């Protein structure tokens, strides 16, 4: 359940571009359009970033997308200017479990967590 303090923080992200890490390791980026007391999130203009050890990051267009609150691990506002400066086509990664510390550090640097 979403408490009042967390709800206020989420309100600050409304209509902003956010990055979400799900419990199964997916990275989904989009514009926060809404959320509810169970932290179910509605994103617009969203895409999933798929990391690979063999090629750069693939961005799969999702469009309008709903993520269940019980599947969300991390939510952060994305610094769009810094994000645009990253060359994701050259970014490679091993499995999510092995990359988790790197991803968290990267998110901390480009997101206002």
N, CA, C and O atoms as CSV, one atom per row, in Angstrom:
chain,resi,resn,atom,element,x,y,z
A,1,UNK,N,N,0.839,-1.189,0.000
A,1,UNK,CA,C,0.000,0.000,0.000
A,1,UNK,C,C,0.882,1.251,0.000
A,1,UNK,O,O,1.922,1.288,0.657
A,2,UNK,N,N,0.468,2.237,-0.719
A,2,UNK,CA,C,1.220,3.478,-0.863
A,2,UNK,C,C,0.893,4.401,0.303
A,2,UNK,O,O,-0.269,4.750,0.512
A,3,UNK,N,N,1.924,4.803,1.074
A,3,UNK,CA,C,1.646,5.745,2.156
A,3,UNK,C,C,1.700,7.176,1.620
A,3,UNK,O,O,2.090,7.402,0.475
A,4,UNK,N,N,1.312,8.125,2.446
A,4,UNK,CA,C,1.190,9.521,2.013
A,4,UNK,C,C,2.523,10.090,1.537
A,4,UNK,O,O,2.566,10.805,0.535
A,5,UNK,N,N,3.613,9.784,2.243
A,5,UNK,CA,C,4.928,10.308,1.863
A,5,UNK,C,C,5.353,9.796,0.485
A,5,UNK,O,O,5.844,10.559,-0.347
A,6,UNK,N,N,5.158,8.501,0.258
A,6,UNK,CA,C,5.511,7.927,-1.048
A,6,UNK,C,C,4.612,8.482,-2.137
A,6,UNK,O,O,5.068,8.715,-3.256
A,7,UNK,N,N,3.348,8.697,-1.827
A,7,UNK,CA,C,2.419,9.254,-2.817
A,7,UNK,C,C,2.847,10.657,-3.236
A,7,UNK,O,O,2.759,11.007,-4.413
A,8,UNK,N,N,3.311,11.460,-2.282
A,8,UNK,CA,C,3.792,12.802,-2.623
A,8,UNK,C,C,5.009,12.740,-3.538
A,8,UNK,O,O,5.128,13.524,-4.480
A,9,UNK,N,N,5.915,11.800,-3.255
A,9,UNK,CA,C,7.092,11.642,-4.110
A,9,UNK,C,C,6.684,11.240,-5.523
A,9,UNK,O,O,7.214,11.761,-6.505
A,10,UNK,N,N,5.739,10.311,-5.614
A,10,UNK,CA,C,5.276,9.869,-6.927
A,10,UNK,C,C,4.591,11.012,-7.670
A,10,UNK,O,O,4.717,11.121,-8.889
A,11,UNK,N,N,3.868,11.864,-6.946
A,11,UNK,CA,C,3.211,13.016,-7.584
A,11,UNK,C,C,4.247,13.934,-8.235
A,11,UNK,O,O,3.974,14.541,-9.271
A,12,UNK,N,N,5.433,14.036,-7.633
A,12,UNK,CA,C,6.499,14.864,-8.205
A,12,UNK,C,C,6.955,14.339,-9.560
A,12,UNK,O,O,7.495,15.099,-10.364
A,13,UNK,N,N,6.745,13.048,-9.826
A,13,UNK,CA,C,7.175,12.437,-11.075
A,13,UNK,C,C,6.111,12.495,-12.172
A,13,UNK,O,O,6.400,12.168,-13.323
A,14,UNK,N,N,4.883,12.907,-11.833
A,14,UNK,CA,C,3.812,12.932,-12.830
A,14,UNK,C,C,4.204,13.774,-14.039
A,14,UNK,O,O,4.720,14.884,-13.907
A,15,UNK,N,N,3.945,13.219,-15.214
A,15,UNK,CA,C,4.249,13.846,-16.509
A,15,UNK,C,C,5.751,14.010,-16.756
A,15,UNK,O,O,6.155,14.735,-17.665
A,16,UNK,N,N,6.574,13.340,-15.952
A,16,UNK,CA,C,8.030,13.338,-16.137
A,16,UNK,C,C,8.456,11.970,-16.681
A,16,UNK,O,O,7.755,10.973,-16.508
A,17,UNK,N,N,9.609,11.945,-17.337
A,17,UNK,CA,C,10.155,10.676,-17.816
A,17,UNK,C,C,10.811,9.955,-16.651
A,17,UNK,O,O,11.660,10.517,-15.958
A,18,UNK,N,N,10.412,8.706,-16.440
A,18,UNK,CA,C,10.962,7.912,-15.345
A,18,UNK,C,C,11.545,6.609,-15.893
A,18,UNK,O,O,11.231,6.172,-17.000
A,19,UNK,N,N,12.399,6.014,-15.075
A,19,UNK,CA,C,12.968,4.711,-15.389
A,19,UNK,C,C,12.550,3.754,-14.289
A,19,UNK,O,O,12.634,4.082,-13.105
A,20,UNK,N,N,12.102,2.580,-14.676
A,20,UNK,CA,C,11.639,1.567,-13.726
A,20,UNK,C,C,12.443,0.299,-13.934
A,20,UNK,O,O,12.645,-0.140,-15.066
A,21,UNK,N,N,12.901,-0.289,-12.834
A,21,UNK,CA,C,13.483,-1.628,-12.850
A,21,UNK,C,C,12.444,-2.535,-12.212
A,21,UNK,O,O,12.015,-2.308,-11.081
A,22,UNK,N,N,12.043,-3.567,-12.948
A,22,UNK,CA,C,11.053,-4.499,-12.414
A,22,UNK,C,C,11.748,-5.603,-11.622
A,22,UNK,O,O,12.967,-5.761,-11.690
A,23,UNK,N,N,10.957,-6.358,-10.876
A,23,UNK,CA,C,11.520,-7.435,-10.061
A,23,UNK,C,C,12.210,-8.509,-10.899
A,23,UNK,O,O,13.104,-9.200,-10.410
A,24,UNK,N,N,11.798,-8.650,-12.159
A,24,UNK,CA,C,12.440,-9.650,-13.020
A,24,UNK,C,C,13.580,-9.057,-13.843
A,24,UNK,O,O,14.093,-9.718,-14.746
A,25,UNK,N,N,13.991,-7.804,-13.542
A,25,UNK,CA,C,15.181,-7.223,-14.145
A,25,UNK,C,C,14.968,-6.412,-15.393
A,25,UNK,O,O,15.941,-5.980,-16.010
A,26,UNK,N,N,13.725,-6.186,-15.792
A,26,UNK,CA,C,13.479,-5.377,-16.989
A,26,UNK,C,C,13.655,-3.897,-16.652
A,26,UNK,O,O,13.368,-3.468,-15.535
A,27,UNK,N,N,14.130,-3.120,-17.629
A,27,UNK,CA,C,14.290,-1.669,-17.482
A,27,UNK,C,C,13.315,-1.008,-18.456
A,27,UNK,O,O,13.476,-1.099,-19.673
A,28,UNK,N,N,12.303,-0.341,-17.900
A,28,UNK,CA,C,11.268,0.290,-18.715
A,28,UNK,C,C,11.308,1.792,-18.464
A,28,UNK,O,O,11.319,2.242,-17.319
A,29,UNK,N,N,11.329,2.562,-19.554
A,29,UNK,CA,C,11.400,4.017,-19.491
A,29,UNK,C,C,10.165,4.587,-20.168
A,29,UNK,O,O,9.759,4.123,-21.234
A,30,UNK,N,N,9.561,5.612,-19.531
A,30,UNK,CA,C,8.397,6.254,-20.138
A,30,UNK,C,C,7.945,7.442,-19.313
A,30,UNK,O,O,8.529,7.755,-18.276
A,31,UNK,N,N,6.895,8.101,-19.790
A,31,UNK,CA,C,6.331,9.273,-19.110
A,31,UNK,C,C,5.256,8.796,-18.140
A,31,UNK,O,O,4.312,8.114,-18.540
A,32,UNK,N,N,5.401,9.155,-16.862
A,32,UNK,CA,C,4.443,8.739,-15.842
A,32,UNK,C,C,3.130,9.497,-16.031
A,32,UNK,O,O,3.087,10.721,-15.911
A,33,UNK,N,N,2.076,8.764,-16.325
A,33,UNK,CA,C,0.748,9.357,-16.522
A,33,UNK,C,C,-0.149,9.176,-15.308
A,33,UNK,O,O,-1.076,9.958,-15.101
A,34,UNK,N,N,0.118,8.150,-14.500
A,34,UNK,CA,C,-0.715,7.934,-13.320
A,34,UNK,C,C,-0.236,6.761,-12.498
A,34,UNK,O,O,0.587,5.961,-12.942
A,35,UNK,N,N,-0.777,6.670,-11.271
A,35,UNK,CA,C,-0.479,5.571,-10.362
A,35,UNK,C,C,-1.630,5.471,-9.369
A,35,UNK,O,O,-2.440,6.390,-9.251
A,36,UNK,N,N,-1.697,4.355,-8.659
A,36,UNK,CA,C,-2.744,4.188,-7.654
A,36,UNK,C,C,-2.145,3.764,-6.316
A,36,UNK,O,O,-0.925,3.717,-6.157
A,37,UNK,N,N,-3.020,3.457,-5.356
A,37,UNK,CA,C,-2.566,3.137,-4.000
A,37,UNK,C,C,-1.755,1.844,-3.933
A,37,UNK,O,O,-1.032,1.625,-2.960
A,38,UNK,N,N,-1.860,0.990,-4.939
A,38,UNK,CA,C,-1.066,-0.241,-4.987
A,38,UNK,C,C,0.216,-0.045,-5.801
A,38,UNK,O,O,0.909,-1.014,-6.113
A,39,UNK,N,N,0.527,1.196,-6.141
A,39,UNK,CA,C,1.687,1.592,-6.939
A,39,UNK,C,C,1.665,0.979,-8.337
A,39,UNK,O,O,2.716,0.829,-8.961
A,40,UNK,N,N,0.481,0.625,-8.835
A,40,UNK,CA,C,0.361,0.278,-10.249
A,40,UNK,C,C,0.647,1.558,-11.014
A,40,UNK,O,O,0.151,2.625,-10.650
A,41,UNK,N,N,1.440,1.459,-12.068
A,41,UNK,CA,C,1.907,2.655,-12.775
A,41,UNK,C,C,1.460,2.619,-14.228
A,41,UNK,O,O,1.505,1.577,-14.882
A,42,UNK,N,N,1.027,3.781,-14.723
A,42,UNK,CA,C,0.680,3.941,-16.134
A,42,UNK,C,C,1.749,4.814,-16.777
A,42,UNK,O,O,1.993,5.941,-16.346
A,43,UNK,N,N,2.386,4.273,-17.821
A,43,UNK,CA,C,3.415,4.994,-18.576
A,43,UNK,C,C,2.924,5.232,-19.993
A,43,UNK,O,O,2.214,4.403,-20.562
A,44,UNK,N,N,3.306,6.364,-20.555
A,44,UNK,CA,C,3.041,6.646,-21.966
A,44,UNK,C,C,4.386,6.841,-22.663
A,44,UNK,O,O,5.392,7.131,-22.016
A,45,UNK,N,N,4.396,6.681,-23.981
A,45,UNK,CA,C,5.625,6.827,-24.765
A,45,UNK,C,C,6.745,5.963,-24.177
A,45,UNK,O,O,7.898,6.390,-24.108
A,46,UNK,N,N,6.395,4.759,-23.760
A,46,UNK,CA,C,7.366,3.919,-23.050
A,46,UNK,C,C,8.110,2.975,-23.988
A,46,UNK,O,O,7.655,2.657,-25.087
A,47,UNK,N,N,9.267,2.544,-23.508
A,47,UNK,CA,C,10.059,1.538,-24.196
A,47,UNK,C,C,10.829,0.725,-23.168
A,47,UNK,O,O,11.127,1.199,-22.072
A,48,UNK,N,N,11.144,-0.500,-23.542
A,48,UNK,CA,C,11.969,-1.360,-22.696
A,48,UNK,C,C,13.378,-1.360,-23.251
A,48,UNK,O,O,13.587,-1.483,-24.458
A,49,UNK,N,N,14.339,-1.222,-22.357
A,49,UNK,CA,C,15.746,-1.314,-22.754
A,49,UNK,C,C,16.223,-2.728,-22.457
A,49,UNK,O,O,16.217,-3.179,-21.312
A,50,UNK,N,N,16.633,-3.414,-23.514
A,50,UNK,CA,C,17.076,-4.803,-23.394
A,50,UNK,C,C,18.586,-4.835,-23.547
A,50,UNK,O,O,19.122,-4.462,-24.591
A,51,UNK,N,N,19.270,-5.284,-22.502
A,51,UNK,CA,C,20.735,-5.332,-22.472
A,51,UNK,C,C,21.217,-6.705,-22.921
A,51,UNK,O,O,20.566,-7.717,-22.662
A,52,UNK,N,N,22.370,-6.730,-23.599
A,52,UNK,CA,C,22.921,-7.963,-24.142
A,52,UNK,C,C,24.442,-7.917,-24.045
A,52,UNK,O,O,25.043,-6.843,-24.015
A,53,UNK,N,N,25.057,-9.105,-23.998
A,53,UNK,CA,C,26.527,-9.167,-23.994
A,53,UNK,C,C,27.093,-9.116,-25.408
A,53,UNK,O,O,28.296,-8.928,-25.585
A,54,UNK,N,N,26.234,-9.282,-26.422
A,54,UNK,CA,C,26.714,-9.380,-27.802
A,54,UNK,C,C,26.504,-8.117,-28.622
A,54,UNK,O,O,27.185,-7.916,-29.627
A,55,UNK,N,N,25.580,-7.270,-28.212
A,55,UNK,CA,C,25.298,-6.057,-28.981
A,55,UNK,C,C,24.838,-4.962,-28.031
A,55,UNK,O,O,24.643,-5.196,-26.838
A,56,UNK,N,N,24.670,-3.768,-28.575
A,56,UNK,CA,C,24.226,-2.640,-27.757
A,56,UNK,C,C,22.798,-2.815,-27.267
A,56,UNK,O,O,22.130,-3.799,-27.585
A,57,UNK,N,N,22.350,-1.857,-26.501
A,57,UNK,CA,C,21.011,-1.892,-25.916
A,57,UNK,C,C,19.962,-1.785,-27.017
A,57,UNK,O,O,20.027,-0.897,-27.867
A,58,UNK,N,N,19.001,-2.692,-26.991
A,58,UNK,CA,C,17.848,-2.609,-27.889
A,58,UNK,C,C,16.739,-1.879,-27.153
A,58,UNK,O,O,16.544,-2.092,-25.956
A,59,UNK,N,N,16.013,-1.023,-27.856
A,59,UNK,CA,C,14.895,-0.316,-27.247
A,59,UNK,C,C,13.618,-0.775,-27.938
A,59,UNK,O,O,13.382,-0.465,-29.106
A,60,UNK,N,N,12.798,-1.520,-27.200
A,60,UNK,CA,C,11.552,-2.063,-27.729
A,60,UNK,C,C,10.406,-1.122,-27.383
A,60,UNK,O,O,10.141,-0.872,-26.207
A,61,UNK,N,N,9.735,-0.607,-28.388
A,61,UNK,CA,C,8.645,0.347,-28.170
A,61,UNK,C,C,7.455,-0.375,-27.540
A,61,UNK,O,O,7.009,-1.408,-28.038
A,62,UNK,N,N,6.943,0.187,-26.430
A,62,UNK,CA,C,5.791,-0.367,-25.733
A,62,UNK,C,C,4.572,0.549,-25.825
A,62,UNK,O,O,3.437,0.078,-25.754
A,63,UNK,N,N,4.800,1.852,-25.982
A,63,UNK,CA,C,3.689,2.816,-26.046
A,63,UNK,C,C,3.053,3.014,-24.685
A,63,UNK,O,O,3.753,3.153,-23.682
A,64,UNK,N,N,1.719,3.029,-24.642
A,64,UNK,CA,C,0.991,3.142,-23.376
A,64,UNK,C,C,1.109,1.807,-22.658
A,64,UNK,O,O,0.788,0.766,-23.232
A,65,UNK,N,N,1.567,1.822,-21.403
A,65,UNK,CA,C,1.931,0.574,-20.722
A,65,UNK,C,C,1.590,0.668,-19.242
A,65,UNK,O,O,1.785,1.711,-18.618
A,66,UNK,N,N,1.086,-0.419,-18.689
A,66,UNK,CA,C,0.757,-0.493,-17.258
A,66,UNK,C,C,1.670,-1.520,-16.603
A,66,UNK,O,O,1.841,-2.628,-17.111
A,67,UNK,N,N,2.256,-1.138,-15.466
A,67,UNK,CA,C,3.111,-2.046,-14.701
A,67,UNK,C,C,2.480,-2.235,-13.328
A,67,UNK,O,O,2.188,-1.264,-12.631
A,68,UNK,N,N,2.274,-3.485,-12.949
A,68,UNK,CA,C,1.713,-3.785,-11.623
A,68,UNK,C,C,2.688,-3.361,-10.529
A,68,UNK,O,O,3.897,-3.564,-10.641
A,69,UNK,N,N,2.148,-2.777,-9.485
A,69,UNK,CA,C,2.969,-2.292,-8.389
A,69,UNK,C,C,3.793,-3.365,-7.704
A,69,UNK,O,O,4.906,-3.100,-7.251
A,70,UNK,N,N,3.251,-4.585,-7.625
A,70,UNK,CA,C,3.995,-5.651,-6.957
A,70,UNK,C,C,5.138,-6.192,-7.820
A,70,UNK,O,O,5.880,-7.071,-7.381
A,71,UNK,N,N,5.283,-5.676,-9.039
A,71,UNK,CA,C,6.388,-6.077,-9.916
A,71,UNK,C,C,7.443,-4.975,-10.053
A,71,UNK,O,O,8.365,-5.100,-10.860
A,72,UNK,N,N,7.314,-3.899,-9.273
A,72,UNK,CA,C,8.243,-2.777,-9.379
A,72,UNK,C,C,9.280,-2.852,-8.266
A,72,UNK,O,O,8.950,-2.996,-7.089
A,73,UNK,N,N,10.546,-2.749,-8.671
A,73,UNK,CA,C,11.638,-2.766,-7.707
A,73,UNK,C,C,12.171,-1.360,-7.446
A,73,UNK,O,O,12.344,-0.972,-6.290
A,74,UNK,N,N,12.436,-0.582,-8.515
A,74,UNK,CA,C,13.003,0.764,-8.399
A,74,UNK,C,C,12.282,1.702,-9.365
A,74,UNK,O,O,12.016,1.342,-10.512
A,75,UNK,N,N,11.967,2.912,-8.887
A,75,UNK,CA,C,11.418,3.969,-9.741
A,75,UNK,C,C,12.281,5.204,-9.549
A,75,UNK,O,O,12.569,5.590,-8.417
A,76,UNK,N,N,12.695,5.824,-10.642
A,76,UNK,CA,C,13.487,7.049,-10.548
A,76,UNK,C,C,13.193,7.975,-11.703
A,76,UNK,O,O,12.917,7.524,-12.815
A,77,UNK,N,N,13.252,9.282,-11.444
A,77,UNK,CA,C,13.084,10.261,-12.511
A,77,UNK,C,C,14.351,10.259,-13.357
A,77,UNK,O,O,15.463,10.264,-12.829
A,78,UNK,N,N,14.174,10.250,-14.671
A,78,UNK,CA,C,15.305,10.188,-15.583
A,78,UNK,C,C,15.780,11.593,-15.946
A,78,UNK,O,O,14.976,12.463,-16.278
A,79,UNK,N,N,17.081,11.802,-15.880
A,79,UNK,CA,C,17.672,13.048,-16.353
A,79,UNK,C,C,17.790,12.907,-17.860
A,79,UNK,O,O,18.719,12.271,-18.356
A,80,UNK,N,N,16.845,13.503,-18.596
A,80,UNK,CA,C,16.764,13.292,-20.042
A,80,UNK,C,C,17.996,13.807,-20.780
A,80,UNK,O,O,18.409,13.214,-21.776
A,81,UNK,N,N,18.579,14.888,-20.312
A,81,UNK,CA,C,19.773,15.439,-20.965
A,81,UNK,C,C,20.955,14.476,-20.836
A,81,UNK,O,O,21.653,14.196,-21.810
A,82,UNK,N,N,21.165,13.981,-19.629
A,82,UNK,CA,C,22.251,13.024,-19.408
A,82,UNK,C,C,21.975,11.715,-20.141
A,82,UNK,O,O,22.881,11.129,-20.733
A,83,UNK,N,N,20.734,11.262,-20.101
A,83,UNK,CA,C,20.358,10.029,-20.784
A,83,UNK,C,C,20.606,10.147,-22.290
A,83,UNK,O,O,21.081,9.200,-22.916
A,84,UNK,N,N,20.289,11.295,-22.869
A,84,UNK,CA,C,20.489,11.515,-24.307
A,84,UNK,C,C,21.973,11.498,-24.678
A,84,UNK,O,O,22.325,11.207,-25.821
A,85,UNK,N,N,22.839,11.810,-23.714
A,85,UNK,CA,C,24.274,11.832,-24.005
A,85,UNK,C,C,24.904,10.437,-23.972
A,85,UNK,O,O,26.043,10.264,-24.406
A,86,UNK,N,N,24.179,9.450,-23.465
A,86,UNK,CA,C,24.703,8.084,-23.409
A,86,UNK,C,C,24.602,7.418,-24.778
A,86,UNK,O,O,23.601,7.583,-25.475
A,87,UNK,N,N,25.622,6.674,-25.161
A,87,UNK,CA,C,25.583,5.932,-26.415
A,87,UNK,C,C,25.164,4.494,-26.101
A,87,UNK,O,O,26.004,3.616,-25.904
A,88,UNK,N,N,23.850,4.276,-26.058
A,88,UNK,CA,C,23.328,2.962,-25.691
A,88,UNK,C,C,23.642,1.904,-26.738
A,88,UNK,O,O,23.627,0.711,-26.435
A,89,UNK,N,N,23.929,2.328,-27.972
A,89,UNK,CA,C,24.249,1.351,-29.019
A,89,UNK,C,C,25.578,0.646,-28.742
A,89,UNK,O,O,25.854,-0.411,-29.309
A,90,UNK,N,N,26.395,1.233,-27.873
A,90,UNK,CA,C,27.685,0.628,-27.532
A,90,UNK,C,C,27.704,0.056,-26.116
A,90,UNK,O,O,28.727,-0.460,-25.665
A,91,UNK,N,N,26.575,0.147,-25.419
A,91,UNK,CA,C,26.488,-0.344,-24.047
A,91,UNK,C,C,26.121,-1.816,-24.068
A,91,UNK,O,O,25.093,-2.206,-24.623
A,92,UNK,N,N,26.982,-2.638,-23.449
A,92,UNK,CA,C,26.719,-4.073,-23.363
A,92,UNK,C,C,26.739,-4.480,-21.900
A,92,UNK,O,O,27.382,-3.838,-21.069
A,93,UNK,N,N,26.020,-5.564,-21.598
A,93,UNK,CA,C,25.941,-6.008,-20.222
A,93,UNK,C,C,25.739,-7.517,-20.181
A,93,UNK,O,O,25.171,-8.108,-21.100
A,94,UNK,N,N,26.212,-8.128,-19.105
A,94,UNK,CA,C,25.944,-9.549,-18.891
A,94,UNK,C,C,24.573,-9.674,-18.230
A,94,UNK,O,O,23.763,-8.750,-18.310
A,95,UNK,N,N,24.313,-10.783,-17.593
A,95,UNK,CA,C,23.005,-11.010,-16.981
A,95,UNK,C,C,22.692,-9.916,-15.956
A,95,UNK,O,O,23.591,-9.279,-15.407
A,96,UNK,N,N,21.410,-9.719,-15.717
A,96,UNK,CA,C,20.986,-8.676,-14.797
A,96,UNK,C,C,21.580,-8.884,-13.405
A,96,UNK,O,O,22.015,-7.927,-12.764
A,97,UNK,N,N,21.599,-10.129,-12.942
A,97,UNK,CA,C,22.108,-10.403,-11.598
A,97,UNK,C,C,23.558,-9.947,-11.465
A,97,UNK,O,O,23.931,-9.358,-10.451
A,98,UNK,N,N,24.378,-10.213,-12.481
A,98,UNK,CA,C,25.788,-9.822,-12.431
A,98,UNK,C,C,25.947,-8.318,-12.599
A,98,UNK,O,O,26.915,-7.738,-12.106
A,99,UNK,N,N,25.009,-7.684,-13.288
A,99,UNK,CA,C,25.114,-6.254,-13.579
A,99,UNK,C,C,24.360,-5.374,-12.600
A,99,UNK,O,O,24.405,-4.150,-12.715
A,100,UNK,N,N,23.669,-5.972,-11.639
A,100,UNK,CA,C,22.808,-5.198,-10.749
A,100,UNK,C,C,23.526,-4.017,-10.086
A,100,UNK,O,O,22.982,-2.913,-10.087
A,101,UNK,N,N,24.743,-4.207,-9.512
A,101,UNK,CA,C,25.431,-3.049,-8.909
A,101,UNK,C,C,25.735,-1.951,-9.932
A,101,UNK,O,O,25.590,-0.766,-9.631
A,102,UNK,N,N,26.155,-2.339,-11.139
A,102,UNK,CA,C,26.451,-1.364,-12.190
A,102,UNK,C,C,25.190,-0.602,-12.593
A,102,UNK,O,O,25.220,0.619,-12.744
A,103,UNK,N,N,24.084,-1.324,-12.767
A,103,UNK,CA,C,22.825,-0.688,-13.153
A,103,UNK,C,C,22.361,0.277,-12.066
A,103,UNK,O,O,21.913,1.383,-12.371
A,104,UNK,N,N,22.462,-0.128,-10.807
A,104,UNK,CA,C,22.051,0.749,-9.704
A,104,UNK,C,C,22.904,2.016,-9.669
A,104,UNK,O,O,22.381,3.112,-9.465
A,105,UNK,N,N,24.216,1.868,-9.868
A,105,UNK,CA,C,25.092,3.044,-9.889
A,105,UNK,C,C,24.757,3.941,-11.069
A,105,UNK,O,O,24.742,5.165,-10.936
A,106,UNK,N,N,24.488,3.342,-12.218
A,106,UNK,CA,C,24.138,4.115,-13.401
A,106,UNK,C,C,22.826,4.853,-13.176
A,106,UNK,O,O,22.716,6.036,-13.496
A,107,UNK,N,N,21.832,4.162,-12.628
A,107,UNK,CA,C,20.550,4.808,-12.354
A,107,UNK,C,C,20.710,5.925,-11.338
A,107,UNK,O,O,20.088,6.980,-11.468
A,108,UNK,N,N,21.535,5.701,-10.333
A,108,UNK,CA,C,21.740,6.743,-9.321
A,108,UNK,C,C,22.355,7.992,-9.943
A,108,UNK,O,O,22.104,9.107,-9.484
A,109,UNK,N,N,23.158,7.806,-10.987
A,109,UNK,CA,C,23.797,8.968,-11.605
A,109,UNK,C,C,22.882,9.707,-12.570
A,109,UNK,O,O,23.042,10.913,-12.761
A,110,UNK,N,N,21.910,9.003,-13.191
A,110,UNK,CA,C,21.043,9.687,-14.152
A,110,UNK,C,C,19.620,9.900,-13.645
A,110,UNK,O,O,18.837,10.606,-14.280
A,111,UNK,N,N,19.279,9.300,-12.512
A,111,UNK,CA,C,17.928,9.444,-11.956
A,111,UNK,C,C,17.992,10.198,-10.632
A,111,UNK,O,O,18.990,10.145,-9.913
A,112,UNK,N,N,16.937,10.877,-10.338
A,112,UNK,CA,C,16.805,11.516,-9.030
A,112,UNK,C,C,16.054,10.569,-8.118
A,112,UNK,O,O,14.867,10.762,-7.854
A,113,UNK,N,N,16.754,9.527,-7.627
A,113,UNK,CA,C,16.115,8.497,-6.805
A,113,UNK,C,C,15.885,9.017,-5.409
A,113,UNK,O,O,15.356,8.298,-4.561
